[in-house]
Amino acid sequence: MTAQALTIRVNDKTHRVLAEVNRTLLELLREDLGMTGTKHGCQLGECGACTVLVDGNPVLACLVLAVQVEERTVITIEGLSTNGTPHRLQAAFADAGAAQCGYCTPGMILSAAALLDEEPQPSPERIQEALAGNLCRCTGYNKILEAVGVAASGSAD
């Protein structure tokens, strides 16, 4: 396989990496850059555990090749906080007890972050729609939806 030199901006830091052309963004983030908050899930693009933001849009890192994000900006769960202060969604998830095992939580939070950036005060239906691609095997989703609503209302700040 052929390797390609890539320049990728991840969490406000520019990385120059050499990656095989068939290497996924998920593999690059976890294995090469040590960003293990992005989770391996189904590897089929069905669970949302690997959701990251690319240029502000949620994408499934297991379905995106690393070469496709050349010169683009990627945000992982590790890059969502500011100077050690959790993002309002991270705080709301913690306060609401919206995670049990926590495996789906990074993808849920990043999908919700994209929604709130686009639509600061979404309806409960819009929140549910935005998170529809993220599966959780532990919760009944109620606390997750509640946490996003709280973050949207500004109560989590």
Phi and psi in radians as a Rosetta constraint file:
Dihedral C 1 N 2 CA 2 C 2 CIRCULARHARMONIC -1.667 0.35
Dihedral N 2 CA 2 C 2 N 3 CIRCULARHARMONIC 2.340 0.35
Dihedral C 2 N 3 CA 3 C 3 CIRCULARHARMONIC -1.680 0.35
Dihedral N 3 CA 3 C 3 N 4 CIRCULARHARMONIC 2.624 0.35
Dihedral C 3 N 4 CA 4 C 4 CIRCULARHARMONIC -2.291 0.35
Dihedral N 4 CA 4 C 4 N 5 CIRCULARHARMONIC 2.415 0.35
Dihedral C 4 N 5 CA 5 C 5 CIRCULARHARMONIC -1.338 0.35
Dihedral N 5 CA 5 C 5 N 6 CIRCULARHARMONIC 2.277 0.35
Dihedral C 5 N 6 CA 6 C 6 CIRCULARHARMONIC -2.208 0.35
Dihedral N 6 CA 6 C 6 N 7 CIRCULARHARMONIC 2.578 0.35
Dihedral C 6 N 7 CA 7 C 7 CIRCULARHARMONIC -2.052 0.35
Dihedral N 7 CA 7 C 7 N 8 CIRCULARHARMONIC 2.057 0.35
Dihedral C 7 N 8 CA 8 C 8 CIRCULARHARMONIC -2.286 0.35
Dihedral N 8 CA 8 C 8 N 9 CIRCULARHARMONIC 2.371 0.35
Dihedral C 8 N 9 CA 9 C 9 CIRCULARHARMONIC -1.709 0.35
Dihedral N 9 CA 9 C 9 N 10 CIRCULARHARMONIC 1.986 0.35
Dihedral C 9 N 10 CA 10 C 10 CIRCULARHARMONIC -2.100 0.35
Dihedral N 10 CA 10 C 10 N 11 CIRCULARHARMONIC 2.130 0.35
Dihedral C 10 N 11 CA 11 C 11 CIRCULARHARMONIC 0.907 0.35
Dihedral N 11 CA 11 C 11 N 12 CIRCULARHARMONIC 0.849 0.35
Dihedral C 11 N 12 CA 12 C 12 CIRCULARHARMONIC 1.150 0.35
Dihedral N 12 CA 12 C 12 N 13 CIRCULARHARMONIC 0.349 0.35
Dihedral C 12 N 13 CA 13 C 13 CIRCULARHARMONIC -2.269 0.35
Dihedral N 13 CA 13 C 13 N 14 CIRCULARHARMONIC 2.299 0.35
Dihedral C 13 N 14 CA 14 C 14 CIRCULARHARMONIC -1.474 0.35
Dihedral N 14 CA 14 C 14 N 15 CIRCULARHARMONIC 2.283 0.35
Dihedral C 14 N 15 CA 15 C 15 CIRCULARHARMONIC -2.081 0.35
Dihedral N 15 CA 15 C 15 N 16 CIRCULARHARMONIC 2.347 0.35
Dihedral C 15 N 16 CA 16 C 16 CIRCULARHARMONIC -1.924 0.35
Dihedral N 16 CA 16 C 16 N 17 CIRCULARHARMONIC 2.069 0.35
Dihedral C 16 N 17 CA 17 C 17 CIRCULARHARMONIC -2.304 0.35
Dihedral N 17 CA 17 C 17 N 18 CIRCULARHARMONIC 2.762 0.35
Dihedral C 17 N 18 CA 18 C 18 CIRCULARHARMONIC -1.900 0.35
Dihedral N 18 CA 18 C 18 N 19 CIRCULARHARMONIC 2.080 0.35
Dihedral C 18 N 19 CA 19 C 19 CIRCULARHARMONIC -2.315 0.35
Dihedral N 19 CA 19 C 19 N 20 CIRCULARHARMONIC 2.469 0.35
Dihedral C 19 N 20 CA 20 C 20 CIRCULARHARMONIC -1.076 0.35
Dihedral N 20 CA 20 C 20 N 21 CIRCULARHARMONIC 2.558 0.35
Dihedral C 20 N 21 CA 21 C 21 CIRCULARHARMONIC -1.167 0.35
Dihedral N 21 CA 21 C 21 N 22 CIRCULARHARMONIC -0.307 0.35
Dihedral C 21 N 22 CA 22 C 22 CIRCULARHARMONIC -1.719 0.35
Dihedral N 22 CA 22 C 22 N 23 CIRCULARHARMONIC 0.130 0.35
Dihedral C 22 N 23 CA 23 C 23 CIRCULARHARMONIC -1.356 0.35
Dihedral N 23 CA 23 C 23 N 24 CIRCULARHARMONIC 2.305 0.35
Dihedral C 23 N 24 CA 24 C 24 CIRCULARHARMONIC -1.394 0.35
Dihedral N 24 CA 24 C 24 N 25 CIRCULARHARMONIC 2.794 0.35
Dihedral C 24 N 25 CA 25 C 25 CIRCULARHARMONIC -1.043 0.35
Dihedral N 25 CA 25 C 25 N 26 CIRCULARHARMONIC -0.674 0.35
Dihedral C 25 N 26 CA 26 C 26 CIRCULARHARMONIC -1.016 0.35
Dihedral N 26 CA 26 C 26 N 27 CIRCULARHARMONIC -0.841 0.35
Dihedral C 26 N 27 CA 27 C 27 CIRCULARHARMONIC -1.093 0.35
Dihedral N 27 CA 27 C 27 N 28 CIRCULARHARMONIC -0.752 0.35
Dihedral C 27 N 28 CA 28 C 28 CIRCULARHARMONIC -1.079 0.35
Dihedral N 28 CA 28 C 28 N 29 CIRCULARHARMONIC -0.818 0.35
Dihedral C 28 N 29 CA 29 C 29 CIRCULARHARMONIC -1.094 0.35
Dihedral N 29 CA 29 C 29 N 30 CIRCULARHARMONIC -0.881 0.35
Dihedral C 29 N 30 CA 30 C 30 CIRCULARHARMONIC -1.298 0.35
Dihedral N 30 CA 30 C 30 N 31 CIRCULARHARMONIC -0.868 0.35
Dihedral C 30 N 31 CA 31 C 31 CIRCULARHARMONIC -1.516 0.35
Dihedral N 31 CA 31 C 31 N 32 CIRCULARHARMONIC -0.610 0.35
Dihedral C 31 N 32 CA 32 C 32 CIRCULARHARMONIC -1.662 0.35
Dihedral N 32 CA 32 C 32 N 33 CIRCULARHARMONIC -0.637 0.35
Dihedral C 32 N 33 CA 33 C 33 CIRCULARHARMONIC -1.843 0.35
Dihedral N 33 CA 33 C 33 N 34 CIRCULARHARMONIC -0.064 0.35
Dihedral C 33 N 34 CA 34 C 34 CIRCULARHARMONIC 1.231 0.35
Dihedral N 34 CA 34 C 34 N 35 CIRCULARHARMONIC 0.375 0.35
Dihedral C 34 N 35 CA 35 C 35 CIRCULARHARMONIC -1.574 0.35
Dihedral N 35 CA 35 C 35 N 36 CIRCULARHARMONIC 1.350 0.35
Dihedral C 35 N 36 CA 36 C 36 CIRCULARHARMONIC -1.436 0.35
Dihedral N 36 CA 36 C 36 N 37 CIRCULARHARMONIC 0.003 0.35
Dihedral C 36 N 37 CA 37 C 37 CIRCULARHARMONIC -1.179 0.35
Dihedral N 37 CA 37 C 37 N 38 CIRCULARHARMONIC -0.476 0.35
Dihedral C 37 N 38 CA 38 C 38 CIRCULARHARMONIC -1.363 0.35
Dihedral N 38 CA 38 C 38 N 39 CIRCULARHARMONIC 2.091 0.35
Dihedral C 38 N 39 CA 39 C 39 CIRCULARHARMONIC -1.689 0.35
Dihedral N 39 CA 39 C 39 N 40 CIRCULARHARMONIC 2.525 0.35
Dihedral C 39 N 40 CA 40 C 40 CIRCULARHARMONIC -1.335 0.35
Dihedral N 40 CA 40 C 40 N 41 CIRCULARHARMONIC 2.224 0.35
Dihedral C 40 N 41 CA 41 C 41 CIRCULARHARMONIC -2.131 0.35
Dihedral N 41 CA 41 C 41 N 42 CIRCULARHARMONIC -1.919 0.35
Dihedral C 41 N 42 CA 42 C 42 CIRCULARHARMONIC -1.451 0.35
Dihedral N 42 CA 42 C 42 N 43 CIRCULARHARMONIC -0.356 0.35
Dihedral C 42 N 43 CA 43 C 43 CIRCULARHARMONIC 1.129 0.35
Dihedral N 43 CA 43 C 43 N 44 CIRCULARHARMONIC 0.248 0.35
Dihedral C 43 N 44 CA 44 C 44 CIRCULARHARMONIC -2.128 0.35
Dihedral N 44 CA 44 C 44 N 45 CIRCULARHARMONIC 0.013 0.35
Dihedral C 44 N 45 CA 45 C 45 CIRCULARHARMONIC 1.336 0.35
Dihedral N 45 CA 45 C 45 N 46 CIRCULARHARMONIC 0.413 0.35
Dihedral C 45 N 46 CA 46 C 46 CIRCULARHARMONIC -1.890 0.35
Dihedral N 46 CA 46 C 46 N 47 CIRCULARHARMONIC -0.307 0.35
Dihedral C 46 N 47 CA 47 C 47 CIRCULARHARMONIC -1.832 0.35
Dihedral N 47 CA 47 C 47 N 48 CIRCULARHARMONIC -0.431 0.35
Dihedral C 47 N 48 CA 48 C 48 CIRCULARHARMONIC 1.423 0.35
Dihedral N 48 CA 48 C 48 N 49 CIRCULARHARMONIC 0.016 0.35
Dihedral C 48 N 49 CA 49 C 49 CIRCULARHARMONIC -1.101 0.35
Dihedral N 49 CA 49 C 49 N 50 CIRCULARHARMONIC -0.431 0.35
Dihedral C 49 N 50 CA 50 C 50 CIRCULARHARMONIC -1.708 0.35
Dihedral N 50 CA 50 C 50 N 51 CIRCULARHARMONIC 0.252 0.35
Dihedral C 50 N 51 CA 51 C 51 CIRCULARHARMONIC -1.073 0.35
Dihedral N 51 CA 51 C 51 N 52 CIRCULARHARMONIC 2.273 0.35
Dihedral C 51 N 52 CA 52 C 52 CIRCULARHARMONIC -2.328 0.35
Dihedral N 52 CA 52 C 52 N 53 CIRCULARHARMONIC 2.974 0.35
Dihedral C 52 N 53 CA 53 C 53 CIRCULARHARMONIC -1.798 0.35
Dihedral N 53 CA 53 C 53 N 54 CIRCULARHARMONIC 2.257 0.35
Dihedral C 53 N 54 CA 54 C 54 CIRCULARHARMONIC -2.070 0.35
Dihedral N 54 CA 54 C 54 N 55 CIRCULARHARMONIC 2.019 0.35
Dihedral C 54 N 55 CA 55 C 55 CIRCULARHARMONIC 0.912 0.35
Dihedral N 55 CA 55 C 55 N 56 CIRCULARHARMONIC 0.659 0.35
Dihedral C 55 N 56 CA 56 C 56 CIRCULARHARMONIC 1.503 0.35
Dihedral N 56 CA 56 C 56 N 57 CIRCULARHARMONIC -0.094 0.35
Dihedral C 56 N 57 CA 57 C 57 CIRCULARHARMONIC -1.834 0.35
Dihedral N 57 CA 57 C 57 N 58 CIRCULARHARMONIC 2.399 0.35
Dihedral C 57 N 58 CA 58 C 58 CIRCULARHARMONIC -1.218 0.35
Dihedral N 58 CA 58 C 58 N 59 CIRCULARHARMONIC 2.304 0.35
Dihedral C 58 N 59 CA 59 C 59 CIRCULARHARMONIC -2.371 0.35
Dihedral N 59 CA 59 C 59 N 60 CIRCULARHARMONIC 2.710 0.35
Dihedral C 59 N 60 CA 60 C 60 CIRCULARHARMONIC -1.583 0.35
Dihedral N 60 CA 60 C 60 N 61 CIRCULARHARMONIC 1.904 0.35
Dihedral C 60 N 61 CA 61 C 61 CIRCULARHARMONIC -1.112 0.35
Dihedral N 61 CA 61 C 61 N 62 CIRCULARHARMONIC -0.356 0.35
Dihedral C 61 N 62 CA 62 C 62 CIRCULARHARMONIC -1.315 0.35
Dihedral N 62 CA 62 C 62 N 63 CIRCULARHARMONIC -0.305 0.35
Dihedral C 62 N 63 CA 63 C 63 CIRCULARHARMONIC -1.844 0.35
Dihedral N 63 CA 63 C 63 N 64 CIRCULARHARMONIC -0.064 0.35
Dihedral C 63 N 64 CA 64 C 64 CIRCULARHARMONIC -1.875 0.35
Dihedral N 64 CA 64 C 64 N 65 CIRCULARHARMONIC 2.300 0.35
Dihedral C 64 N 65 CA 65 C 65 CIRCULARHARMONIC -1.369 0.35
Dihedral N 65 CA 65 C 65 N 66 CIRCULARHARMONIC 2.547 0.35
Dihedral C 65 N 66 CA 66 C 66 CIRCULARHARMONIC -1.003 0.35
Dihedral N 66 CA 66 C 66 N 67 CIRCULARHARMONIC -0.659 0.35
Dihedral C 66 N 67 CA 67 C 67 CIRCULARHARMONIC -1.112 0.35
Dihedral N 67 CA 67 C 67 N 68 CIRCULARHARMONIC -0.366 0.35
Dihedral C 67 N 68 CA 68 C 68 CIRCULARHARMONIC -1.316 0.35
Dihedral N 68 CA 68 C 68 N 69 CIRCULARHARMONIC -0.249 0.35
Dihedral C 68 N 69 CA 69 C 69 CIRCULARHARMONIC -1.876 0.35
Dihedral N 69 CA 69 C 69 N 70 CIRCULARHARMONIC 0.275 0.35
Dihedral C 69 N 70 CA 70 C 70 CIRCULARHARMONIC -0.932 0.35
Dihedral N 70 CA 70 C 70 N 71 CIRCULARHARMONIC 2.242 0.35
Dihedral C 70 N 71 CA 71 C 71 CIRCULARHARMONIC 1.101 0.35
Dihedral N 71 CA 71 C 71 N 72 CIRCULARHARMONIC 0.405 0.35
Dihedral C 71 N 72 CA 72 C 72 CIRCULARHARMONIC -2.007 0.35
Dihedral N 72 CA 72 C 72 N 73 CIRCULARHARMONIC 2.954 0.35
Dihedral C 72 N 73 CA 73 C 73 CIRCULARHARMONIC -1.843 0.35
Dihedral N 73 CA 73 C 73 N 74 CIRCULARHARMONIC 2.200 0.35
Dihedral C 73 N 74 CA 74 C 74 CIRCULARHARMONIC -2.024 0.35
Dihedral N 74 CA 74 C 74 N 75 CIRCULARHARMONIC 2.350 0.35
Dihedral C 74 N 75 CA 75 C 75 CIRCULARHARMONIC -2.083 0.35
Dihedral N 75 CA 75 C 75 N 76 CIRCULARHARMONIC 2.220 0.35
Dihedral C 75 N 76 CA 76 C 76 CIRCULARHARMONIC -1.884 0.35
Dihedral N 76 CA 76 C 76 N 77 CIRCULARHARMONIC 3.069 0.35
Dihedral C 76 N 77 CA 77 C 77 CIRCULARHARMONIC -1.034 0.35
Dihedral N 77 CA 77 C 77 N 78 CIRCULARHARMONIC -0.547 0.35
Dihedral C 77 N 78 CA 78 C 78 CIRCULARHARMONIC -1.150 0.35
Dihedral N 78 CA 78 C 78 N 79 CIRCULARHARMONIC -0.434 0.35
Dihedral C 78 N 79 CA 79 C 79 CIRCULARHARMONIC -1.704 0.35
Dihedral N 79 CA 79 C 79 N 80 CIRCULARHARMONIC 0.073 0.35
Dihedral C 79 N 80 CA 80 C 80 CIRCULARHARMONIC -1.403 0.35
Dihedral N 80 CA 80 C 80 N 81 CIRCULARHARMONIC -0.541 0.35
Dihedral C 80 N 81 CA 81 C 81 CIRCULARHARMONIC -1.317 0.35
Dihedral N 81 CA 81 C 81 N 82 CIRCULARHARMONIC 2.835 0.35
Dihedral C 81 N 82 CA 82 C 82 CIRCULARHARMONIC -2.142 0.35
Dihedral N 82 CA 82 C 82 N 83 CIRCULARHARMONIC 2.061 0.35
Dihedral C 82 N 83 CA 83 C 83 CIRCULARHARMONIC 0.866 0.35
Dihedral N 83 CA 83 C 83 N 84 CIRCULARHARMONIC 0.725 0.35
Dihedral C 83 N 84 CA 84 C 84 CIRCULARHARMONIC 1.433 0.35
Dihedral N 84 CA 84 C 84 N 85 CIRCULARHARMONIC -0.046 0.35
Dihedral C 84 N 85 CA 85 C 85 CIRCULARHARMONIC -1.632 0.35
Dihedral N 85 CA 85 C 85 N 86 CIRCULARHARMONIC 2.159 0.35
Dihedral C 85 N 86 CA 86 C 86 CIRCULARHARMONIC -1.038 0.35
Dihedral N 86 CA 86 C 86 N 87 CIRCULARHARMONIC 2.553 0.35
Dihedral C 86 N 87 CA 87 C 87 CIRCULARHARMONIC -1.076 0.35
Dihedral N 87 CA 87 C 87 N 88 CIRCULARHARMONIC 2.687 0.35
Dihedral C 87 N 88 CA 88 C 88 CIRCULARHARMONIC -1.005 0.35
Dihedral N 88 CA 88 C 88 N 89 CIRCULARHARMONIC -0.541 0.35
Dihedral C 88 N 89 CA 89 C 89 CIRCULARHARMONIC -1.222 0.35
Dihedral N 89 CA 89 C 89 N 90 CIRCULARHARMONIC -0.710 0.35
Dihedral C 89 N 90 CA 90 C 90 CIRCULARHARMONIC -1.080 0.35
Dihedral N 90 CA 90 C 90 N 91 CIRCULARHARMONIC -0.743 0.35
Dihedral C 90 N 91 CA 91 C 91 CIRCULARHARMONIC -1.142 0.35
Dihedral N 91 CA 91 C 91 N 92 CIRCULARHARMONIC -0.740 0.35
Dihedral C 91 N 92 CA 92 C 92 CIRCULARHARMONIC -1.143 0.35
Dihedral N 92 CA 92 C 92 N 93 CIRCULARHARMONIC -0.700 0.35
Dihedral C 92 N 93 CA 93 C 93 CIRCULARHARMONIC -1.093 0.35
Dihedral N 93 CA 93 C 93 N 94 CIRCULARHARMONIC -0.738 0.35
Dihedral C 93 N 94 CA 94 C 94 CIRCULARHARMONIC -1.143 0.35
Dihedral N 94 CA 94 C 94 N 95 CIRCULARHARMONIC -0.815 0.35
Dihedral C 94 N 95 CA 95 C 95 CIRCULARHARMONIC -1.112 0.35
Dihedral N 95 CA 95 C 95 N 96 CIRCULARHARMONIC -0.639 0.35
Dihedral C 95 N 96 CA 96 C 96 CIRCULARHARMONIC -1.484 0.35
Dihedral N 96 CA 96 C 96 N 97 CIRCULARHARMONIC -0.130 0.35
Dihedral C 96 N 97 CA 97 C 97 CIRCULARHARMONIC 1.111 0.35
Dihedral N 97 CA 97 C 97 N 98 CIRCULARHARMONIC 0.723 0.35
Dihedral C 97 N 98 CA 98 C 98 CIRCULARHARMONIC -1.445 0.35
Dihedral N 98 CA 98 C 98 N 99 CIRCULARHARMONIC 0.135 0.35
Dihedral C 98 N 99 CA 99 C 99 CIRCULARHARMONIC -2.276 0.35
Dihedral N 99 CA 99 C 99 N 100 CIRCULARHARMONIC 2.437 0.35
Dihedral C 99 N 100 CA 100 C 100 CIRCULARHARMONIC -1.848 0.35
Dihedral N 100 CA 100 C 100 N 101 CIRCULARHARMONIC -1.378 0.35
Dihedral C 100 N 101 CA 101 C 101 CIRCULARHARMONIC -1.355 0.35
Dihedral N 101 CA 101 C 101 N 102 CIRCULARHARMONIC -0.463 0.35
Dihedral C 101 N 102 CA 102 C 102 CIRCULARHARMONIC 1.519 0.35
Dihedral N 102 CA 102 C 102 N 103 CIRCULARHARMONIC -0.055 0.35
Dihedral C 102 N 103 CA 103 C 103 CIRCULARHARMONIC -1.105 0.35
Dihedral N 103 CA 103 C 103 N 104 CIRCULARHARMONIC -0.692 0.35
Dihedral C 103 N 104 CA 104 C 104 CIRCULARHARMONIC -1.453 0.35
Dihedral N 104 CA 104 C 104 N 105 CIRCULARHARMONIC -0.252 0.35
Dihedral C 104 N 105 CA 105 C 105 CIRCULARHARMONIC -1.019 0.35
Dihedral N 105 CA 105 C 105 N 106 CIRCULARHARMONIC -0.789 0.35
Dihedral C 105 N 106 CA 106 C 106 CIRCULARHARMONIC -1.005 0.35
Dihedral N 106 CA 106 C 106 N 107 CIRCULARHARMONIC -0.771 0.35
Dihedral C 106 N 107 CA 107 C 107 CIRCULARHARMONIC -1.148 0.35
Dihedral N 107 CA 107 C 107 N 108 CIRCULARHARMONIC -0.698 0.35
Dihedral C 107 N 108 CA 108 C 108 CIRCULARHARMONIC -1.059 0.35
Dihedral N 108 CA 108 C 108 N 109 CIRCULARHARMONIC -0.828 0.35
Dihedral C 108 N 109 CA 109 C 109 CIRCULARHARMONIC -1.128 0.35
Dihedral N 109 CA 109 C 109 N 110 CIRCULARHARMONIC -0.726 0.35
Dihedral C 109 N 110 CA 110 C 110 CIRCULARHARMONIC -1.213 0.35
Dihedral N 110 CA 110 C 110 N 111 CIRCULARHARMONIC -0.656 0.35
Dihedral C 110 N 111 CA 111 C 111 CIRCULARHARMONIC -1.088 0.35
Dihedral N 111 CA 111 C 111 N 112 CIRCULARHARMONIC -0.737 0.35
Dihedral C 111 N 112 CA 112 C 112 CIRCULARHARMONIC -1.170 0.35
Dihedral N 112 CA 112 C 112 N 113 CIRCULARHARMONIC -0.651 0.35
Dihedral C 112 N 113 CA 113 C 113 CIRCULARHARMONIC -1.081 0.35
Dihedral N 113 CA 113 C 113 N 114 CIRCULARHARMONIC -0.733 0.35
Dihedral C 113 N 114 CA 114 C 114 CIRCULARHARMONIC -1.089 0.35
Dihedral N 114 CA 114 C 114 N 115 CIRCULARHARMONIC -0.727 0.35
Dihedral C 114 N 115 CA 115 C 115 CIRCULARHARMONIC -1.061 0.35
Dihedral N 115 CA 115 C 115 N 116 CIRCULARHARMONIC -0.873 0.35
Dihedral C 115 N 116 CA 116 C 116 CIRCULARHARMONIC -1.181 0.35
Dihedral N 116 CA 116 C 116 N 117 CIRCULARHARMONIC -0.502 0.35
Dihedral C 116 N 117 CA 117 C 117 CIRCULARHARMONIC -1.182 0.35
Dihedral N 117 CA 117 C 117 N 118 CIRCULARHARMONIC -0.620 0.35
Dihedral C 117 N 118 CA 118 C 118 CIRCULARHARMONIC -1.469 0.35
Dihedral N 118 CA 118 C 118 N 119 CIRCULARHARMONIC -0.655 0.35
Dihedral C 118 N 119 CA 119 C 119 CIRCULARHARMONIC -2.438 0.35
Dihedral N 119 CA 119 C 119 N 120 CIRCULARHARMONIC 1.562 0.35
Dihedral C 119 N 120 CA 120 C 120 CIRCULARHARMONIC -1.019 0.35
Dihedral N 120 CA 120 C 120 N 121 CIRCULARHARMONIC -0.504 0.35
Dihedral C 120 N 121 CA 121 C 121 CIRCULARHARMONIC -2.258 0.35
Dihedral N 121 CA 121 C 121 N 122 CIRCULARHARMONIC 1.214 0.35
Dihedral C 121 N 122 CA 122 C 122 CIRCULARHARMONIC -1.272 0.35
Dihedral N 122 CA 122 C 122 N 123 CIRCULARHARMONIC 2.713 0.35
Dihedral C 122 N 123 CA 123 C 123 CIRCULARHARMONIC -1.279 0.35
Dihedral N 123 CA 123 C 123 N 124 CIRCULARHARMONIC 2.823 0.35
Dihedral C 123 N 124 CA 124 C 124 CIRCULARHARMONIC -0.976 0.35
Dihedral N 124 CA 124 C 124 N 125 CIRCULARHARMONIC -0.612 0.35
Dihedral C 124 N 125 CA 125 C 125 CIRCULARHARMONIC -1.162 0.35
Dihedral N 125 CA 125 C 125 N 126 CIRCULARHARMONIC -0.696 0.35
Dihedral C 125 N 126 CA 126 C 126 CIRCULARHARMONIC -1.168 0.35
Dihedral N 126 CA 126 C 126 N 127 CIRCULARHARMONIC -0.665 0.35
Dihedral C 126 N 127 CA 127 C 127 CIRCULARHARMONIC -1.092 0.35
Dihedral N 127 CA 127 C 127 N 128 CIRCULARHARMONIC -0.829 0.35
Dihedral C 127 N 128 CA 128 C 128 CIRCULARHARMONIC -1.063 0.35
Dihedral N 128 CA 128 C 128 N 129 CIRCULARHARMONIC -0.736 0.35
Dihedral C 128 N 129 CA 129 C 129 CIRCULARHARMONIC -1.105 0.35
Dihedral N 129 CA 129 C 129 N 130 CIRCULARHARMONIC -0.760 0.35
Dihedral C 129 N 130 CA 130 C 130 CIRCULARHARMONIC -1.151 0.35
Dihedral N 130 CA 130 C 130 N 131 CIRCULARHARMONIC -0.510 0.35
Dihedral C 130 N 131 CA 131 C 131 CIRCULARHARMONIC -1.684 0.35
Dihedral N 131 CA 131 C 131 N 132 CIRCULARHARMONIC 0.070 0.35
Dihedral C 131 N 132 CA 132 C 132 CIRCULARHARMONIC -1.054 0.35
Dihedral N 132 CA 132 C 132 N 133 CIRCULARHARMONIC -0.461 0.35
Dihedral C 132 N 133 CA 133 C 133 CIRCULARHARMONIC -1.518 0.35
Dihedral N 133 CA 133 C 133 N 134 CIRCULARHARMONIC 0.044 0.35
Dihedral C 133 N 134 CA 134 C 134 CIRCULARHARMONIC -1.961 0.35
Dihedral N 134 CA 134 C 134 N 135 CIRCULARHARMONIC 2.082 0.35
Dihedral C 134 N 135 CA 135 C 135 CIRCULARHARMONIC -1.745 0.35
Dihedral N 135 CA 135 C 135 N 136 CIRCULARHARMONIC 2.505 0.35
Dihedral C 135 N 136 CA 136 C 136 CIRCULARHARMONIC -2.243 0.35
Dihedral N 136 CA 136 C 136 N 137 CIRCULARHARMONIC 2.247 0.35
Dihedral C 136 N 137 CA 137 C 137 CIRCULARHARMONIC -1.644 0.35
Dihedral N 137 CA 137 C 137 N 138 CIRCULARHARMONIC -0.144 0.35
Dihedral C 137 N 138 CA 138 C 138 CIRCULARHARMONIC -1.779 0.35
Dihedral N 138 CA 138 C 138 N 139 CIRCULARHARMONIC -0.700 0.35
Dihedral C 138 N 139 CA 139 C 139 CIRCULARHARMONIC -1.787 0.35
Dihedral N 139 CA 139 C 139 N 140 CIRCULARHARMONIC 3.038 0.35
Dihedral C 139 N 140 CA 140 C 140 CIRCULARHARMONIC -1.664 0.35
Dihedral N 140 CA 140 C 140 N 141 CIRCULARHARMONIC 0.217 0.35
Dihedral C 140 N 141 CA 141 C 141 CIRCULARHARMONIC 1.289 0.35
Dihedral N 141 CA 141 C 141 N 142 CIRCULARHARMONIC -0.318 0.35
Dihedral C 141 N 142 CA 142 C 142 CIRCULARHARMONIC -1.033 0.35
Dihedral N 142 CA 142 C 142 N 143 CIRCULARHARMONIC -0.808 0.35
Dihedral C 142 N 143 CA 143 C 143 CIRCULARHARMONIC -1.200 0.35
Dihedral N 143 CA 143 C 143 N 144 CIRCULARHARMONIC -0.564 0.35
Dihedral C 143 N 144 CA 144 C 144 CIRCULARHARMONIC -1.132 0.35
Dihedral N 144 CA 144 C 144 N 145 CIRCULARHARMONIC -0.868 0.35
Dihedral C 144 N 145 CA 145 C 145 CIRCULARHARMONIC -1.091 0.35
Dihedral N 145 CA 145 C 145 N 146 CIRCULARHARMONIC -0.690 0.35
Dihedral C 145 N 146 CA 146 C 146 CIRCULARHARMONIC -1.083 0.35
Dihedral N 146 CA 146 C 146 N 147 CIRCULARHARMONIC -0.761 0.35
Dihedral C 146 N 147 CA 147 C 147 CIRCULARHARMONIC -1.087 0.35
Dihedral N 147 CA 147 C 147 N 148 CIRCULARHARMONIC -0.723 0.35
Dihedral C 147 N 148 CA 148 C 148 CIRCULARHARMONIC -1.146 0.35
Dihedral N 148 CA 148 C 148 N 149 CIRCULARHARMONIC -0.714 0.35
Dihedral C 148 N 149 CA 149 C 149 CIRCULARHARMONIC -1.069 0.35
Dihedral N 149 CA 149 C 149 N 150 CIRCULARHARMONIC -0.723 0.35
Dihedral C 149 N 150 CA 150 C 150 CIRCULARHARMONIC -1.120 0.35
Dihedral N 150 CA 150 C 150 N 151 CIRCULARHARMONIC -0.781 0.35
Dihedral C 150 N 151 CA 151 C 151 CIRCULARHARMONIC -1.084 0.35
Dihedral N 151 CA 151 C 151 N 152 CIRCULARHARMONIC -0.675 0.35
Dihedral C 151 N 152 CA 152 C 152 CIRCULARHARMONIC -1.148 0.35
Dihedral N 152 CA 152 C 152 N 153 CIRCULARHARMONIC -0.599 0.35
Dihedral C 152 N 153 CA 153 C 153 CIRCULARHARMONIC -1.366 0.35
Dihedral N 153 CA 153 C 153 N 154 CIRCULARHARMONIC -0.194 0.35
Dihedral C 153 N 154 CA 154 C 154 CIRCULARHARMONIC 1.528 0.35
Dihedral N 154 CA 154 C 154 N 155 CIRCULARHARMONIC 0.027 0.35
Dihedral C 154 N 155 CA 155 C 155 CIRCULARHARMONIC -1.248 0.35
Dihedral N 155 CA 155 C 155 N 156 CIRCULARHARMONIC -0.271 0.35
Dihedral C 155 N 156 CA 156 C 156 CIRCULARHARMONIC -1.547 0.35
Dihedral N 156 CA 156 C 156 N 157 CIRCULARHARMONIC -0.116 0.35
